[in-house]
């Protein structure tokens, strides 16, 4: 069985710009799922199967956020929340409860004790994403933005067989994407685009919101941010399904 507690991307690669999230749940599969989801959203993750295990780490690491279940053997989630909120060293750490427990009394007590959000399992990735942005004060995006790498054709010209496609999507959501290209179009341009999504070809019209050329500087990747202007509903559903599969595909590991 895969032991999620042994995975610690924070200790392997330190990126100071990544925010650390502590996840506490006695269910190993839930820990693994939440870890994969949040890693895909570029958070640094630390996981624990009990509240007692997590408390010392929270005091030392001071994470950006704690996600916790309510039902534990030993210290339960409400007691865990109180320990965090009544400790001067950790009282400012936001806490989101994600639980299968259906109990309005417990929910009310959790909110009174300073819980920032109280969500029911199974929580949809989009809903969690919005709550994370709200709690952490991140500039809100309605949809999950997936870091990826997909070939893309910009323009109407057909691509010859065996030709090399040099442009690719590096970030994708249901409403837009970022295309890495050496020949970005200027902001305000409307461009036809074809995304090569596995065996599917998704054709749409995009509006260039911003673009960076090579002359923009060494910290800017040449490319352009695209908003979808015209896309068939079935193709939007294909993109949404692709994003959710990519987020959760490591769940198939045994």
Phi, psi and omega in degrees: 000139180288130182257101183295337183293341181272352179272126180215081181299337180295323183278340182278315180226114182270120176235105186299337181281347180276135180272140181270133176239131176263129179244129182234119180198136180283347180271111183300323180293323177292319176302315182294315180300311182295324178297313180298315181302311185285329174296322177296334178269010173072032170264155173265129193245139168233130186241147180216149180262355177214154179295322181301318180296325187281331190301313182297319180295319180299319180294328182275311186282329185051069185293164177289336186196149172240130172250127184217150170278168176265316189275110176224155164280145186084221180294123180276176186295326179292316177298321177299314178301315180298318179300320180291312187284339181261003176261121182304333182283338187232001188299336182273356181286123178293146180230127173246128177263129176237111191219155173267355181286124178256094184208108183295329179295314179295320178299314180299316179297319180298316180293323178294328181279359174108012175299132184277335176200149182230107187244147180267140173281149350283136183268133177290140182303322180295319180295314179299318180302315179295320179294320178300314180297319181295312184291320184271355179071026178281145176306123191290134169239137183289327185237153177299136177253115185264128171283127186205188174209105182231137175295145181215145178248122179257122181107178184264350186291133179293147178265126182290148179301138179071006177282155182271128175266117187265346180265145178207154178278128178252343177215135187221134171226181179289344184245352182182189184195168171246128180252124174276120183206147178279350181232066181293148175277154179291153178303139182096349181286143170259126184226139171284140185223142173237119177265130177268097185254087185064235178274355182265145172244115182259116181257133182207169172251133182239153174251126179283115180275324178201159179211153177232129174263176178297334182282355183289343179127161185292340182269359180252124175281123180304130181164195184208143175271128187242134169256134178289122179262318181220114180213130180300144181305322181293327178286325175296321177295323177298318179295316179299316180295321179298314180300315181293323178295317181296321180296320189258002191294335178291349178295343180283351178293143179239000000 
